[in-house]
Amino acid sequence: MDTSEFVKVYGGNFILVTRVKAELEAAGIIPIIKDEGESQRLAGYGSINQGFQEVFVNNEELNKALEIVNRVVSEMQA
């Protein structure tokens, strides 16, 4: 059973994640950005996921965050 308080709502490159993060913060949601590639680089390992990041939000803010993410993604694809 997963008891995490955070859930992934988006994954993409640095530029797209920055846009999603800004929109979430404007709505009062503080996201957590996970960058495995940067973590691996800092630890001295090579990374095949360089530039790929994931956005996580608190479970209590999930529905509102998903609405924002879906809107931003559709705007970026237009």
Secondary structure, 3 states (H helix, E strand, C coil): CCCCCEEEEEEEEHHHHHHHHHHHHHCCCCCEEECHHHHHHHHCCCCCCCCEEEEEEEHHHHHHHHHHHHHHHHHHHC
